[in-house]
Amino acid sequence: MFELICNVLLWAGLLYAYFFNVLEAPIPDRTARNPYTLKPDIWPKAIIILLLVCIAINIVNIIRKNRGNTDFTFASMFDMRIRRWLGIALVVAASFVLEPLGYMATCFLVLFLYGLLLGQTHVIRLFVFAVLVTLLLYVVFSVLLSVNLPRGTIPELRNFSLYVEGVVSSVKSAIGM
Amino acid sequence: MSTWELFTSGFSVLMDPYTFLMVIFAIVVGTIFGALPGVSATMAVALGLPFTYSMAPVPAIVFLVAVYCSSITGGSITAILFKIPGVPSSAPTTFDGYPMAQRGEAGKALGIALGASAIGGLVSALAMLTLSPQLTQAALSFSPSDIFAVTFMGLSILTCLDSKNVLRTLISGLLGLLLACVGQDPMYAVQRLTFGSGELIAGLEMIPVLIGIFAVTEVLKQTTATKKLSADEGNASVNTKMPSFREWWGIKWVLARCSVIGTIIGILPGAGATIASFLCYSTETKLSKHPEKFGTGIIDGIAASETANNAATGGAMVPLLSLGIPGGNAAAVMMSALVLKGVQLGPLLLVNQPQYLSATFASMVVTNILMVFVAIGIAKIFAQILAVPYSYLGPIIIMLAIIGSYATNMSIADVKIMAIAGVLGLVISACHFNSAALILGLVLGVICEGNFSRAYTISRANLVAMFARPVAGTLMAVSVVLLLWPIVSPLFRKKKD
């Protein structure tokens, strides 16, 4: 059922995109008048048409295949285990909180919470692991590879990131890097 | 200067202990950079630039070439062990490398990847030294319609990737092609399919999508089945054993074909290692006697992808040195460094400064040989991570995915794209779509559309004239047959029955 719903939603979404979102700005006049140019909407529209046809056939195939299948119900759609839903929520949330919380807090929270989600029961060990890996990844990417990891927009967390950066730069200057 | 003189003078440069040590250092740095997700070959070369500021021009080019070649190879380590392609060109390596690692054959997969990389790199280095002017001329005579036909041939694999699910594989490939349309159109920069989001105007960045679909999806799948992954059965460390001579002999034509195709694709401006590895993987799927085994963990798939992406590195150096035209982004970074050093890239290089061509060749040869041993050592270190319980390893992969996506452009939007791609990967898996086909469409989509548009305009909207050229016409005819055969052949069989 999940497959059918996804296919139907995809089909509807593509139909909507075909009519309303292929082009988000007008085609320049000169391009529109030139008969020898491929208009910017032709290629994506051709792909969408092919997709609409293929997905429609796929939907018919799914319905045919599951005719008489007693497990083919809406309830079966929610079979996915709660842990996987939480995993998805955590990954998506991490991508959104990276900017306000910054690298340090996000990394620590992801390592700690995802570790718990994956069944780690030694909370103190997990806590120490999260702190150490956060620092290790920071050293590898920020110090060695000069990747400017986000500091965060929340003042307290930003100040903490700046404090860690200060400590790292004083260590760097002490060892002559 | 004769070819032999170029050959010997190149190796005499590397006899200098300082230069030789710099090559080894570059291989270590390049392999580690390549293995880290989000650090592309271009970024690795850019990060290696500061080391060259104090060097003389010849050691500088030797160093940068070594970083470039080894970073492409390094990408295969994490692709095989963790399903995280370290560089985009290693993405097809995950299709067969990761299943092999899961079966406890990580050692053999790494052995094939490193050996094939070395062979691809050596063949392209030889081609660069001996056929540079001819290859450049041949590549420059490729018109947009020819390049479109080459990429279309790569797309014709779609119906072959999963013979039991042709329709779903086709849908996945078309979705990839549609995703490649997001952002500005390649000819007139008109915004398309951005749904009003400013963050999508530049299009979808390849690395976050690859990391999301491959690495994050895998961790999300494992969330419900907590387990300890082991690289080799009963052994936490990877025994990087080279495959037997028989196995190497079995893939000799794969290595030969992919070395040639990879070198040619590397020469084409705008193509590069990623396109080369996908095209060779698709070509080998078509030509294989057992195409249904591709994607299940066979050495042919790894050899195709890794030979091609390393062969493309030598290919990219050909137009850079002989014409001053960089074949890809990494070559462009190298070009800027060489120009700063006073190197006159172009047709006169061979006349006025032949030492640079010979040094590049020697560096590529030595790098591709030494890289195998250095990469084995680094792979063993990376493989230790596999012994870590998954409750620790899973979160580390998620964080590497986040940082890797962010580091590409220092953009939070890329992290969001990675997360969405991760969820999309789960949906694709649940709907029995094919993520490899989607990535193939995404990788080839941009170059396919751009060249089709250019060819359409050049031929004054005449489709017949577009494919009247011998290369384009032949390739298109072959592609159409390859594309339709898996769909049409069952109908013939039914009639026969």
Contacts between the chains, C-beta under 8 A, distances in Angstrom:
chain1	res1	chain2	res2	distance
A	2	B	430	5.6
A	2	B	431	7.6
A	3	B	430	6.5
A	3	B	431	4.7
A	3	B	432	6.8
A	6	B	427	5.9
A	6	B	430	7.2
A	6	B	431	5.0
A	7	B	431	6.8
A	17	B	193	6.4
A	21	B	193	5.8
A	21	B	194	7.9
A	21	B	195	5.7
A	22	B	192	5.9
A	22	B	193	6.4
A	23	B	190	6.3
A	23	B	191	7.4
A	23	B	192	5.9
A	24	B	190	7.9
A	24	B	191	4.1
A	24	B	192	6.5
A	24	B	193	7.6
A	24	B	194	5.3
A	24	B	195	7.9
A	24	B	196	6.9
A	25	B	190	5.4
A	25	B	191	4.9
A	26	B	190	7.9
A	27	B	188	7.2
A	27	B	190	6.0
A	28	B	188	6.1
A	28	B	190	7.4
A	31	B	187	8.0
A	31	B	188	5.2
A	31	B	190	8.0
A	35	B	461	6.3
A	36	B	456	7.5
A	36	B	457	5.4
A	36	B	460	4.8
A	36	B	461	4.8
A	37	B	187	7.0
A	37	B	188	7.8
A	37	B	453	7.5
A	37	B	456	7.4
A	37	B	457	5.4
A	37	B	461	8.0
A	38	B	187	7.2
A	38	B	452	7.0
A	38	B	453	4.6
A	38	B	456	4.6
A	38	B	457	7.1
A	40	B	185	3.7
A	40	B	187	7.1
A	40	B	188	5.6
A	40	B	190	4.2
A	40	B	192	6.2
A	41	B	192	7.1
A	43	B	181	6.5
A	43	B	185	7.9
A	43	B	449	5.0
A	43	B	452	7.2
A	43	B	453	7.5
A	44	B	178	6.3
A	44	B	181	4.2
A	44	B	192	5.8
A	44	B	193	6.3
A	47	B	174	5.6
A	47	B	177	5.2
A	47	B	178	4.9
A	47	B	181	7.0
A	48	B	178	6.7
A	50	B	174	5.6
A	51	B	171	6.5
A	51	B	174	4.9
A	51	B	175	6.9
A	51	B	178	6.7
A	54	B	167	6.1
A	54	B	170	5.8
A	54	B	171	4.9
A	54	B	174	6.7
A	55	B	171	6.1
A	57	B	167	6.2
A	58	B	167	5.7
A	58	B	168	6.6
A	58	B	171	6.3
A	61	B	167	7.2
A	81	B	224	4.7
A	83	B	223	5.1
A	83	B	224	5.3
A	84	B	220	6.2
A	84	B	221	7.9
A	84	B	223	5.1
A	84	B	224	5.2
A	84	B	426	7.8
A	86	B	223	7.7
A	87	B	219	7.4
A	87	B	220	5.0
A	87	B	223	3.9
A	88	B	220	6.2
A	88	B	422	7.9
A	88	B	423	5.6
A	88	B	426	7.2
A	91	B	216	6.1
A	91	B	220	7.0
A	91	B	398	6.3
A	91	B	419	5.1
A	91	B	422	5.7
A	91	B	423	7.6
A	92	B	419	4.9
A	92	B	420	7.7
A	92	B	423	6.9
A	94	B	398	7.3
A	94	B	402	6.2
A	94	B	415	7.9
A	94	B	419	7.2
A	95	B	402	7.0
A	95	B	412	7.6
A	95	B	415	4.5
A	95	B	416	4.6
A	95	B	418	6.8
A	95	B	419	3.8
A	96	B	416	7.0
A	98	B	402	6.8
A	98	B	406	7.2
A	98	B	412	5.8
A	98	B	415	5.6
A	99	B	412	4.8
A	103	B	403	7.7
A	106	B	402	7.4
A	107	B	399	5.5
A	107	B	402	7.8
A	110	B	395	5.9
A	110	B	398	5.8
A	110	B	399	5.7
A	110	B	402	7.2
A	111	B	395	4.4
A	111	B	396	7.2
A	111	B	399	6.2
A	112	B	395	7.9
A	114	B	394	6.1
A	114	B	395	3.9
A	114	B	398	5.8
A	115	B	391	5.1
A	115	B	392	6.4
A	115	B	394	7.8
A	115	B	395	5.2
A	117	B	223	6.4
A	118	B	222	7.7
A	118	B	223	6.5
A	118	B	226	5.2
A	118	B	390	6.0
A	118	B	391	3.9
A	118	B	394	5.1
A	118	B	395	7.3
A	119	B	226	4.3
A	119	B	391	5.5
A	120	B	389	7.4
A	120	B	391	3.7
A	120	B	392	7.2
A	126	B	391	7.7
A	126	B	392	8.0
A	129	B	392	5.9
A	130	B	395	7.8
A	133	B	395	7.9
A	133	B	396	6.2
A	133	B	399	7.3
A	137	B	399	6.2
A	137	B	400	7.6
A	137	B	403	6.3
A	140	B	36	7.6
A	141	B	403	5.5
A	141	B	407	6.5
A	145	B	33	7.8
A	145	B	36	7.7
A	145	B	39	6.7
A	145	B	47	6.4
A	145	B	407	7.5
A	146	B	47	7.5
A	147	B	403	7.2
A	147	B	406	7.6
A	147	B	407	4.6
A	147	B	410	7.3
A	148	B	410	5.9
A	149	B	403	7.1
A	149	B	406	7.3
A	150	B	406	7.4
A	150	B	412	6.9
